[in-house]
Amino acid sequence: MRATATANDPMGDSTVRSHCQQVFKNRIRRYREMAILSEEVRQKVADSLKGLKGWLKLVVFTQEFECPSCGDNRMLMEELSSISDKVDVEVLDFVGDKEKADYYRVEKIPTTIVKGAEDYGIRFYGIPGGYEFASLIHAIKMVSSKSSALSRETKEHLKTLSKPVHIQVFVTLTCPYCPMAVQMAHEMAMESPLITSDMVEATEFPYLNHKYNVAAVPKVVINETIDFEGAVPESDFLKHVMRAGR
């Protein structure tokens, strides 16, 4: 588009800015007209979420000119909110809502936080599609019920943690074993206020792959000092968490 200069606007900046704003609005409109979930999947999700007990919120961090997967991630969460009246969604701008990004300690996007009456430390970095869609539904149902499926023994051990534990689970959306590790990490976050657990979609954050030497998934990194690969049993996962949190 050619910008026409005027005496008050010699470079035609207002015309360019107006055009860019309109392009952005049109892009958002097209996004909203599209659907991420098929009708068949929507019905299955609706059936799965019928039994939700409590209200919860999906807090989504994106930005005005969205990253490659930010738009799809936002639309996915908005669709889930439209399926169940127990699920609300709050869309925040990573730059414009910096105070909230700092509050939630969000350092990358897209980010989705699954929270109820309180923030349980359950995070998704990158779009939870593919096999990880099951992890998202699992987190929603768990937060709504305010309880995990961990054993009583594991829950008691987690109560003895004395320092913060940050769990990062690196995944790809085509990995059938990754959801087991993600859901285990999120369940432990649900049971301890000292634990924050992140699903990290590896292909969206290559610099983190390099930093943590991610060569296979799932790869779990705890407090920057402990790491292991594979979907391990609950008792083994707990041992790593307890070693990091004492």
C-alpha positions in Angstrom: 0.0 0.0 0.0 1.3 3.5 -0.9 1.3 6.1 1.9 0.3 9.6 0.9 2.3 12.4 2.6 0.6 15.6 3.9 1.8 18.8 5.5 0.9 17.5 8.9 2.0 14.0 8.2 4.9 14.3 5.7 5.8 10.6 5.8 2.3 9.3 5.6 2.8 7.5 8.9 -0.9 7.8 10.0 -2.0 6.1 6.8 0.5 3.2 7.2 -0.5 2.9 10.9 -4.2 2.8 10.1 -3.6 0.2 7.4 -1.5 -2.0 9.8 -4.3 -1.7 12.4 -6.9 -2.8 9.9 -4.8 -5.7 8.8 -4.4 -6.9 12.4 -8.2 -6.5 13.0 -8.9 -8.5 9.9 -6.5 -11.2 11.0 -8.1 -11.5 14.4 -11.6 -11.7 12.7 -10.4 -14.5 10.5 -8.9 -16.4 13.5 -12.2 -16.1 15.3 -14.2 -17.4 12.3 -11.9 -20.5 12.2 -12.2 -23.5 14.5 -9.4 -25.6 15.9 -11.6 -28.5 17.1 -13.7 -30.6 14.7 -17.4 -31.1 15.6 -16.6 -34.7 16.6 -13.8 -33.6 18.9 -15.9 -30.8 20.4 -18.6 -33.3 21.3 -16.1 -35.7 22.9 -14.7 -32.7 24.9 -18.1 -31.6 25.9 -18.9 -35.1 27.2 -15.6 -35.3 29.0 -16.1 -31.9 30.7 -19.8 -32.5 31.8 -18.7 -33.6 35.2 -16.6 -30.6 36.1 -17.2 -29.7 39.7 -15.7 -26.3 40.2 -15.0 -23.2 38.1 -11.5 -22.6 36.6 -9.7 -20.2 34.4 -7.4 -20.6 31.5 -4.9 -17.7 31.6 -3.4 -17.2 28.1 -0.4 -15.1 27.3 0.1 -14.0 23.7 1.0 -10.7 22.1 -0.6 -8.2 19.6 1.4 -9.5 16.6 1.1 -13.1 17.6 3.9 -15.7 17.4 3.5 -18.6 15.0 1.4 -20.8 17.4 0.0 -18.0 19.6 -3.1 -17.5 17.5 -4.0 -21.2 17.4 -3.3 -21.6 21.2 -5.5 -18.7 22.0 -8.3 -20.0 19.8 -8.1 -23.4 21.3 -8.5 -22.1 24.8 -11.4 -19.8 23.7 -13.1 -22.9 22.1 -12.7 -24.9 25.3 -14.3 -22.0 27.2 -17.2 -22.0 24.8 -17.8 -25.7 25.4 -18.1 -25.5 29.2 -19.6 -22.8 31.4 -17.2 -23.9 34.2 -14.2 -22.8 32.1 -13.3 -19.2 31.7 -10.5 -17.8 29.6 -8.4 -14.6 30.2 -6.2 -13.5 27.3 -3.3 -11.3 28.2 -0.7 -9.5 26.2 2.8 -10.7 27.1 4.2 -7.1 26.6 1.2 -4.9 27.4 0.3 -6.9 30.6 3.9 -7.1 31.9 2.9 -6.8 35.5 0.7 -9.9 35.2 3.4 -11.7 33.2 5.8 -11.0 36.0 3.3 -12.1 38.6 2.9 -15.4 36.9 6.6 -15.6 36.1 5.9 -16.0 32.4 9.0 -15.6 30.3 7.9 -17.1 26.9 4.8 -17.5 24.8 2.4 -19.0 24.1 1.6 -19.7 27.7 -1.5 -21.2 29.2 -2.0 -21.4 33.0 -4.7 -23.6 34.3 -5.9 -22.2 37.6 -8.9 -22.5 39.9 -9.5 -20.5 43.1 -5.8 -20.4 43.3 -2.8 -20.9 41.0 -1.5 -24.4 41.4 1.6 -23.9 39.3 0.3 -25.8 36.2 1.7 -24.4 33.0 1.7 -25.2 29.3 4.4 -23.5 27.1 3.5 -24.0 23.5 0.2 -25.2 22.1 -1.0 -28.4 23.8 -2.1 -30.2 20.7 -1.6 -33.7 19.4 -1.1 -36.2 22.3 -0.8 -33.2 24.7 -4.4 -32.2 24.3 -5.1 -35.1 26.7 -2.8 -33.4 29.2 -4.7 -30.2 28.9 -8.1 -31.9 29.5 -6.5 -33.8 32.4 -5.3 -30.6 34.0 -8.7 -28.9 33.5 -10.5 -31.8 35.2 -8.0 -32.1 38.0 -8.1 -28.4 38.9 -11.9 -28.4 38.8 -11.9 -31.3 41.2 -9.1 -29.8 43.4 -7.5 -33.2 43.7 -4.9 -35.3 41.9 -4.8 -39.1 41.3 -1.5 -39.5 43.2 -1.2 -42.1 45.9 -1.7 -41.1 49.5 1.9 -42.0 50.2 3.1 -39.6 47.5 0.9 -36.8 48.7 2.3 -37.2 52.2 5.9 -37.1 51.0 5.2 -33.9 49.0 4.0 -32.2 52.2 7.6 -32.5 53.5 9.2 -30.4 50.8 11.1 -27.5 52.2 12.1 -25.5 49.1 10.7 -24.6 45.7 10.7 -27.2 42.9 10.5 -26.3 39.2 9.7 -29.2 36.9 10.0 -28.8 33.1 8.8 -31.6 30.9 10.0 -31.3 27.3 7.6 -32.9 24.8 6.7 -33.1 21.2 3.1 -33.3 20.1 3.6 -36.7 18.3 5.1 -38.4 21.4 2.6 -41.0 22.8 4.6 -41.3 26.0 5.0 -37.6 26.9 1.5 -37.1 28.4 2.3 -39.6 31.2 5.3 -37.4 32.3 3.4 -34.1 31.9 0.4 -35.3 33.8 2.6 -36.7 36.6 4.4 -33.4 36.9 1.1 -31.4 37.0 -0.4 -33.7 39.6 2.6 -33.1 41.8 2.2 -29.3 41.3 -1.5 -29.7 42.3 -0.5 -31.3 45.6 2.3 -28.9 46.7 2.4 -25.1 46.7 6.2 -25.4 46.3 6.0 -27.1 42.9 5.6 -25.4 39.5 5.3 -27.8 36.6 5.7 -26.8 32.9 4.9 -28.7 29.7 7.4 -27.3 27.2 6.7 -28.1 23.5 10.3 -28.7 22.4 9.9 -27.7 18.7 8.6 -24.2 19.7 11.6 -23.4 22.0 14.8 -24.6 20.2 17.0 -22.4 22.4 15.8 -24.4 25.5 16.5 -27.7 23.7 20.0 -26.5 23.2 20.3 -25.3 26.8 19.1 -28.6 28.3 20.5 -30.9 25.7 17.1 -32.3 24.7 17.8 -35.2 22.4 14.8 -37.4 23.3 11.3 -36.8 24.8 9.9 -36.8 27.3 12.8 -35.1 29.0 12.3 -33.9 32.6 14.4 -31.2 34.1 14.0 -30.3 37.8 15.5 -27.2 39.4 18.2 -27.0 36.6 20.2 -29.8 38.4 18.3 -33.0 37.9 17.2 -34.5 34.6 16.0 -37.8 33.2 14.3 -39.1 30.1 11.2 -41.2 29.7 7.9 -41.7 31.4 9.0 -43.2 34.8 6.7 -44.7 37.5 5.3 -42.4 40.2 7.7 -43.6 42.8 10.7 -42.9 40.7 9.4 -39.4 39.7 8.8 -38.7 43.4 12.4 -39.6 44.3 13.8 -37.0 41.9 11.3 -34.3 43.1 12.2 -35.0 46.8 15.9 -34.9 46.1 15.4 -31.4 44.5 13.1 -30.1 47.2 15.0 -30.9 50.4 
